[in-house]
């Protein structure tokens, strides 16, 4: 669920009286009766001049609290007690006459006038609820809407945005958890609007020392919050400068992610490059005044180099990496439904998402979509601790087209050679017993296979058997399906000519990772010691692209072959134990001078 990560309480330079104390204004269950901590009625028949610190909170979350919404009551109660703790005077709905005003008023502004409130906080959060078909039931609740803060005499309101999501076995539970996290977001955004309003600023400039002292805690909180957020922003800006300074080329890196992002590169096709996001928003925890963050919904989107974005999906947790058909028409990924089940989900060309499979036991991961988008190959673990099967499913109806168990071994790579031909790497179980006549036990050899799904039943053929103690991984195919490239033990990578049945090992002097073909199959990109390189298959030379302290990984060519996209990872300077992942790219034409490589 979208929960701000609040660190455990630690020492802070902020005065103890600033730290909000947990105190209920009214029990949610009895919001319409005698509510705890009720203040007296504000004297509707008294003078009409608004009280300077009085606030009406009118948040509609599945309805208003005065109309029976328990979720709204939870959110308003949580926000009001935090506002009260730092000196504001939120309207407390414990008096029946106050509730009557709120019910009968034409608008929150009209109610504020009758209740002599100076400020109104209002929002209409219409939650989307999704019932997941898992045993025991599970509901997801989402809200995404703007809110307004304004003085009763203002013509223009200040606005902000609230985004939240949560889950529970019952709908009411999901909405309650959603309310709790939205209340923290609302407090974080509402208080600065209040303190910076001219009506409040005039209090600190005026002669009413008692009134200024009453709201001084709120001012201290906003100043401390601003200092911490400003420091975080400056830290990111300093990192951006260092990235430029340490980018020694030869190709200049262009970043397509904001600093602080945790973006994953899922593929490259005609629509652009496929990105999975896991964004956070910096947040100052009210209890500790320490910098933390609010996590948002993950998204899946196509991005263009110029910055254009097309969102395909948003949800709780995209499990492993997504994949796209070579033409970009279909996208496939696995979801984790709050730990209750995993799905295999497809986004069709029309932008609509379909869940092909929902399973409480099986765990789907690492899909690869066939050319034409009719099938996907993936790994399927039947249980949490089970080894993964190789599974191919039809993307129209979810039917199994091919399945092969690991047979005591494991799979280490899959790649499509065409719409119905799939190559895969398999390592059998190791033999530990001695061979005949006391011979040393033989190490099992890994094999490269291809299965023809057009045959009935699908035919499996061995293409190549590895040498003793040799291992291949990270299998990738050329666009025409005629060649395969893969990581190999030793100093380099290997290219397999499918038509000729010949394997060539290229020695580049060090262990390379994640090799991938250019669209025309003439170049291979890979990473070496965390930097991106190019290899010319015909000329057999290597050219360097990046040189910096960050770790780059998973390079992929753009659809037109002119750029290479990759993930650039480093520690987040603002948060311990958090890693950033930015999408970067370089122009192929800017690669450095050729360096020799050998092909034994």
Secondary structure, 3 states (H helix, E strand, C coil): CCCCCCCCCCCCCCCHHHCCCCCCCCCHHHCCCCCCCCCCCCCCCCCCCCEEEEEEEEEEECCCHHHCCHHHHHHHHHHHHHHHHCCCEECCCCCHHHHHHHHHCCCHHHHHHHCCEEEEEEEEECCEEEEECCCCCEEEEEEEEEEEEEECCCCCCEEEEEEEEEEECCHHHHHHHHHHHHHHHHHHHHHHHHHCCHHHHHHHHCCCHHHHHHCHHHHHHHHHHHHHHHHHHHHHHHHHHHHHHHCCCCCCCEECCCCCCECEEEEEECCEEEEEECCEEEEECCCCCCEEEEECCEEEEEECCCCCEEEEEEECCEEEEEEECCCCCCEEEEEECCCCCEEEEEECCCCCEEEEEEECCCEEEEEEECCCCCEEEEEEECCCCCCEEEEEEECCCCCEEEEECCCCCEEEEEEECCCCEEEEEEECCCCCCCCHHHCCCCCCCCEEEEEECCCCCCEEEEEEECCCCCCEEEEEECCCCCEEEEEECCCEEEEEECCCCEEEEEECCCCCEEEEECCCCCEEEEEECCEEEEEECCCCEEEECCCCCCEEEEEEECCCCCEEEEEEEEECCCCCCCEEEEEEEEEHHHCCCCEECEEC
